[in-house]
Amino acid sequence: MHSFIDDIDALLTDIDTGKSKPAKDMPDKELLSLLLEACNNYIIDDVETLIEQIDEYRYEADGGLADWLKHNTDLMNYGKIVEKLSEFIE
């Protein structure tokens, strides 16, 4: 629950300061590959760092992938992330 509240707080702070994330079509495939490896090996510090890097952008054509990754990282659903990214990266 704290993560959801933190996300809303960050969003409101961005709106208040007029700060907007730069836009990209999709998350970087290299970051996704590194995230897949970190989740597969349960390297939590790397997972958190990679999600922060992915979250630096607003994605316009990822079909909600970045948000899904962030949500499942918060829930520590690393197996689901590995499964999804394995399909996605192929």
C-alpha positions as CSV (number, residue, x, y, z in Angstrom):
1,M,0.0,0.0,0.0
2,H,2.9,2.4,0.8
3,S,4.1,2.0,-2.8
4,F,0.8,3.1,-4.2
5,I,0.7,6.1,-2.0
6,D,4.4,6.9,-2.8
7,D,3.5,6.7,-6.5
8,I,0.6,9.1,-6.1
9,D,2.8,11.4,-4.1
10,A,5.5,11.4,-6.7
11,L,2.9,12.0,-9.5
12,L,1.4,15.0,-7.6
13,T,4.9,16.4,-7.0
14,D,5.7,16.2,-10.7
15,I,2.4,17.9,-11.5
16,D,3.0,20.6,-8.9
17,T,6.5,21.4,-10.2
18,G,5.5,21.1,-13.8
19,K,8.1,18.4,-14.3
20,S,7.2,15.8,-16.9
21,K,9.0,12.6,-17.8
22,P,10.5,12.5,-21.3
23,A,8.6,10.2,-23.7
24,K,9.8,7.1,-25.4
25,D,8.0,4.4,-27.4
26,M,9.3,1.4,-25.5
27,P,11.6,0.6,-22.6
28,D,15.2,0.0,-23.7
29,K,15.7,-3.7,-24.6
30,E,19.1,-3.7,-22.8
31,L,17.5,-2.6,-19.6
32,L,14.8,-5.2,-20.0
33,S,17.4,-7.9,-20.5
34,L,19.3,-6.8,-17.4
35,L,16.0,-6.7,-15.5
36,L,15.2,-10.3,-16.7
37,E,18.6,-11.5,-15.5
38,A,18.3,-9.6,-12.1
39,C,14.9,-11.1,-11.5
40,N,15.9,-14.5,-12.5
41,N,18.8,-14.4,-10.0
42,Y,16.9,-12.5,-7.3
43,I,19.4,-9.6,-7.2
44,I,17.0,-7.2,-5.6
45,D,19.3,-4.1,-5.6
46,D,19.8,-4.5,-9.3
47,V,16.0,-5.0,-9.8
48,E,15.2,-1.8,-7.9
49,T,17.9,0.2,-9.8
50,L,16.7,-1.0,-13.2
51,I,13.1,-0.3,-12.4
52,E,14.1,3.3,-11.4
53,Q,15.9,3.7,-14.7
54,I,12.9,2.3,-16.7
55,D,10.6,4.6,-14.7
56,E,12.5,7.7,-15.8
57,Y,10.5,7.8,-19.0
58,R,6.8,7.8,-20.0
59,Y,6.2,5.2,-22.6
60,E,3.7,5.6,-25.4
61,A,3.7,2.2,-27.1
62,D,4.6,-0.3,-24.5
63,G,1.1,-1.5,-23.8
64,G,1.5,-0.8,-20.1
65,L,4.6,-3.0,-19.8
66,A,6.6,-0.4,-17.7
67,D,3.7,0.0,-15.2
68,W,3.2,-3.7,-15.0
69,L,6.9,-4.3,-14.3
70,K,6.9,-1.6,-11.6
71,H,3.8,-3.0,-10.0
72,N,5.1,-6.6,-10.0
73,T,8.5,-5.5,-8.7
74,D,6.8,-3.8,-5.8
75,L,5.0,-7.2,-5.1
76,M,8.3,-9.1,-5.6
77,N,6.7,-11.2,-8.3
78,Y,10.0,-11.9,-9.9
79,G,8.8,-15.2,-11.4
80,K,6.0,-13.4,-13.3
81,I,8.5,-10.8,-14.5
82,V,10.9,-13.4,-15.8
83,E,8.1,-15.2,-17.6
84,K,6.7,-12.0,-19.2
85,L,10.2,-10.6,-20.2
86,S,11.3,-14.0,-21.6
87,E,8.3,-13.8,-24.0
88,F,8.8,-10.1,-24.7
89,I,12.5,-10.1,-25.4
90,E,12.6,-13.0,-27.8
